Amino acid sequence: MIVITNLKQLGRYNRTNTNPFFPKPGFRTREMISSWPRPLVHVDRTQNTDWCLCGHCTIQPTARENRCCREIPSMNKKLNEAVGQTPPCITDHPGFLVVCTNIWVLQTAWMHYKQQYDNPYEGPLHKKYRHIAYRQLVRWVWGFLGRHVRVVLPSCAVTCIRNHFPPTEPDAVFQGFRLPNI
């Protein structure tokens, strides 16, 4: 997976230096270090939750899905928008429950989704609510991404949404993150 980052935004660009990742030897501010993209995959991410920074993450089936909301710059930006004290987790943000778990908001989002797509999913209600809740989270944090553009959602948010809309089948298996079919 290739991650392209705007070096000017991260504060690591310097015209006079040949290495854009470190403008001057030994020059690193706390802001620079905290803004650096963290690696997406760690070997032990499926074994424990040591990688979790918010305290709400649970282990997901794949290393790719084991991400904390605090590792994602867009999520941190959304957390900083909260009025008052910054919540430790995106699921603690006052807007999360309203946008992603409120039944009436999800029903309205579902109507919009049905208008956009010719053959919307017509299955169990809990599955529709989970699907729309994930979409709502993406729209709330990243805005409109475009067709076939997907992002891995943090484990804490996925777990919270799954807990709000649990499957009725006792042996249900969740699908998890999938790349788009292009």
C-alpha positions in Angstrom: 0.0 0.0 0.0 1.4 3.4 -1.0 0.8 6.4 1.2 1.4 9.8 -0.4 1.8 12.7 2.0 2.1 16.4 1.4 5.5 17.2 2.9 4.7 20.9 3.1 1.6 20.2 5.2 3.6 18.0 7.6 6.2 20.7 8.0 9.1 18.5 6.8 9.8 20.3 3.5 12.9 22.4 3.1 14.1 23.6 -0.3 17.7 23.8 0.8 17.9 20.2 2.1 18.2 17.2 -0.1 16.3 15.0 2.3 12.7 16.3 2.7 11.9 14.1 5.6 14.4 15.7 8.0 14.9 19.4 7.1 18.0 19.8 9.4 19.8 17.0 11.3 18.4 16.7 14.8 15.6 19.2 14.1 12.3 17.6 15.1 9.5 19.4 17.0 6.8 17.6 18.9 4.3 18.8 16.4 6.3 17.3 13.5 6.7 13.9 15.2 3.0 13.7 16.1 1.9 14.6 12.6 4.0 11.9 10.9 2.0 9.1 9.5 2.2 6.0 11.6 2.7 2.6 10.0 -0.6 0.9 9.2 0.5 -2.7 9.9 2.4 -4.1 12.8 3.3 -7.8 13.2 1.6 -8.2 16.6 -1.6 -6.2 15.9 -3.7 -9.3 15.8 -2.4 -10.6 19.1 -3.1 -7.7 21.5 -4.3 -4.2 21.7 -1.0 -2.6 22.7 -1.3 -0.4 19.6 -4.6 1.2 20.9 -4.2 4.8 22.0 -7.8 5.5 22.9 -8.6 2.6 25.2 -11.7 1.4 23.3 -10.2 -0.7 20.5 -10.8 -4.5 20.2 -8.8 -7.0 18.1 -10.1 -7.3 14.6 -9.4 -10.3 12.3 -6.7 -8.6 10.2 -3.7 -6.4 11.0 -5.0 -3.8 8.5 -8.3 -3.4 10.5 -6.5 -3.1 13.8 -6.2 0.7 13.8 -6.9 3.2 16.5 -8.8 6.4 15.9 -5.8 8.3 17.3 -3.6 6.9 14.5 -5.7 8.5 11.8 -5.0 12.3 11.2 -8.6 13.0 10.0 -10.0 11.4 13.1 -7.7 13.5 15.3 -8.9 16.6 13.5 -12.5 15.6 14.2 -11.7 14.9 17.8 -10.2 18.4 18.2 -13.4 19.9 16.9 -15.3 18.7 20.0 -16.5 21.5 22.2 -14.7 21.5 25.6 -12.2 18.9 26.4 -10.9 16.7 23.6 -12.4 13.2 23.9 -10.0 10.3 24.1 -11.8 8.3 21.4 -13.9 9.1 18.4 -16.7 7.0 20.0 -16.7 9.5 22.9 -17.1 12.5 20.6 -20.6 14.0 21.1 -21.3 13.9 17.4 -20.5 10.2 17.0 -23.6 8.8 18.6 -25.8 11.3 16.8 -24.3 10.8 13.3 -23.5 7.1 13.4 -26.0 5.4 15.8 -29.1 7.5 15.9 -31.9 5.4 14.2 -33.7 8.5 12.7 -30.4 9.9 11.2 -29.6 6.5 9.8 -33.1 6.1 8.3 -32.7 9.5 6.6 -29.2 8.5 5.3 -30.7 5.2 4.0 -33.3 7.1 2.0 -30.5 9.2 0.4 -28.4 6.0 -0.2 -31.4 4.4 -2.0 -31.7 7.4 -4.3 -28.0 7.2 -5.2 -27.8 3.5 -6.0 -30.0 1.5 -8.4 -30.1 -1.8 -6.4 -29.6 -0.9 -2.7 -29.3 -3.8 -0.2 -32.7 -4.9 1.1 -31.9 -7.3 4.0 -32.1 -7.4 7.8 -32.5 -4.0 9.4 -29.4 -4.4 11.7 -27.2 -5.0 8.7 -28.5 -2.0 6.8 -28.0 0.2 9.9 -24.4 -1.0 10.3 -23.7 -0.4 6.6 -25.1 3.1 6.7 -23.5 3.9 10.1 -20.1 3.1 8.5 -20.9 5.3 5.6 -22.0 8.1 7.9 -18.7 7.9 9.8 -16.7 8.2 6.6 -18.8 11.1 5.4 -18.6 12.8 8.8 -14.8 12.5 9.1 -13.5 12.5 5.5 -16.4 14.0 3.6 -17.1 12.7 0.1 -14.3 10.3 -1.0 -15.6 9.3 -4.4 -16.5 6.1 -6.1 -14.3 3.1 -5.3 -12.3 5.1 -2.7 -12.3 3.3 0.7 -10.7 3.9 4.0 -10.1 1.5 6.9 -12.2 2.5 9.9 -10.8 2.4 13.3 -11.4 -0.7 15.4 -13.1 1.4 18.2 -15.7 2.8 15.9 -16.4 -0.5 14.2 -16.8 -2.2 17.5 -19.2 0.6 18.8 -21.3 0.4 15.7 -21.4 -3.4 15.8 -22.5 -3.3 19.5 -25.3 -0.8 18.6 -26.6 -3.0 15.7 -25.7 -6.6 16.6 -26.6 -9.4 14.3 -29.6 -11.6 15.2 -27.8 -14.7 14.1 -25.8 -16.2 16.9 -22.9 -17.4 14.7 -22.7 -14.3 12.4 -19.4 -13.5 10.8 -18.6 -9.9 9.9 -17.1 -9.1 6.6 -14.5 -6.6 7.6 -12.6 -4.2 5.3 -12.6 -5.0 1.5 -10.9 -3.2 -1.3 -13.3 -2.1 -4.0 -14.1 -4.3 -7.0 -12.9 -2.2 -10.0 
